[in-house]
Amino acid sequence: MSLKSRGFIELPAHIKPGGFDHAAVHRGMERLYVAHTCNDALDVIDWASDQYLHSIPDLPGVAGALAADDDDLIFTSNRGENTVGLFAPNADKQIAKVTVGARPNGLAYAPAHNLLLAANVGDPARPNSFTVSIVDALNKTLVADVPVPGRTRWTVYDPLDELFYVNIADPAQIVVLDATNPARVARAFPVASPGPHGLDLDAPAHRLFCACDGGQVFTLDARSGAVLRSASLSGLPDVIFFNATLKHLYVAIGDPGLIEVFETETLTRLETVPTEKGAHTLGFHAAQNKVYAFLPETHRARVFVDEG
């Protein structure tokens, strides 16, 4: 076993039905931010002590959080009002909001260009609502809303090649946008399983990790889209994280509620760790090899340390 349980963090009770969504770590402030979607709030955890600190309210339908350490910024995707939020971690009462496309979800940031990408889930009843929005984080303005072929899922940014990668659920593919010219889709490649969902990146090796609703996880060549490795999953995946130090991949599966851990050189499953039914989202602190599973039924975070 590599994931060792280190206890629980009690979080605020749910105000409405639902639970948590994406989370992000700000290393400099020793903070973990998790979208408490059903509370329209971002819960803030001190990862050094693994204690809940406070919540940041007034973020309707908040679905995602992203931290930009170098620029000292936190971003949120507020699906309930079609905005992204931007604030400094020491000034979370001063949130600037920028209107983006329909139902923003996944977030990725290009620090050299001060560009935030919001992957918008869209509305099937609204033609042309499947888009990704590009926001100038310095001037807090929308600079482009780029049509994509279908509903977006998660997104990552490659700082080496200066590219955004965005999962598209149907048709199953990954679209690529160039941060130097983000007003259009530069290219796309198919994914050989329905519903690409979780996405992460091994930038130095030019590898993408993609977990799909079809019950498979892939290692893909980030430049060609070629399948390098594949493995089966125990259920529908959501969030995934790549641990570059240990060469481990963590896959959250909400039903029945577990984390699957893969060794990434061969994509061999190392272990399956129970969490809680509905626990589809994770947080990951790379420097401490900590994995946080957010438990919707008991409104807690379970803390694991990967001991390799």
C-alpha positions, 0 to 999 in steps of 0.5 A: 500500500502506498496511500496511508490515511492521516485522518480527516478534516471537518468541513462546513455542512452542506447548505443545499444537496450536492457536494464538492468539486475541484481543488487547488494548492497554493504553496506559498500561503500553505493553503488548499482551496476546494470548491464547495459547490452546494454552498456556493463557497470556496473552503480554505484549508491550512495544508501544513496543519490540515485544519479548516480555516474559513470559507469564501462565500458568494461564488454561485455554483463554484465548480473549480479552483486553480492557484497560480503561485508565481503570480499569487492568484487564485481563480474560481469557475462560478458555474451558477453565474457564468463568471470566473473569479480572480483574487490574491490569496491574502485578499479573498474578500476582494474578488474580481469577476469576469463574465465568460461562456456558459457554465464554466468548469475546468481552469488552466493558466498560462503565467507567461501570457497572463491568460486564464482558460475557462472550459465551459460546459455549455448548455445543449439547448443553446446552439454554439454554447460549447466554448472555452473562454480566454481571460486576460488575468492582468486586465481582468477582461475577456479576450476570446470565446472560442467554439469547441466541438462539444461539452468540455471536461477538464483542462491543463496547461503545458508551460514548456510548449505553451499549449492548453489541452481541453478534454471534449466529452463528445466527440471524444477528443482533446483540443489544443489551443496555443497560448501565443494565439489562443483565439482558435483551436490549433489542432485536435486528436481523438481519444479511443474511449467515450467521455474523456474526463480527468486530465493531467500532464507530464510536461517534460516527457510530453505525456498526457494522462486522460481518464474516460467515462468509458472505463479506461485511462490512457497515457497519450503522446501530447504532441501526436495524440498516440496511445502509449499505454492504457488500463481499465478502471473500476468505475466512472472517473473524474479528477486525476492527478499526476505525482511526478516525483513518485510516478504515480497517477491518482484517479478519483471514482465516485461510485462506489467511492475510491481512489485508484493508484497507477504506476505511470511508466507501465500504467500498472494499477498499484492499489485501490483505496476506498473513500466514500460514495460520491467522492469524485474529486481530489486535492493534491499537494506535490511537495508533501505527497499528500492526497485529499479526498473530499467526502460529500456524505460526511462533508469532510476531507480525508487526508492521505500521504503517499509513502511510495 
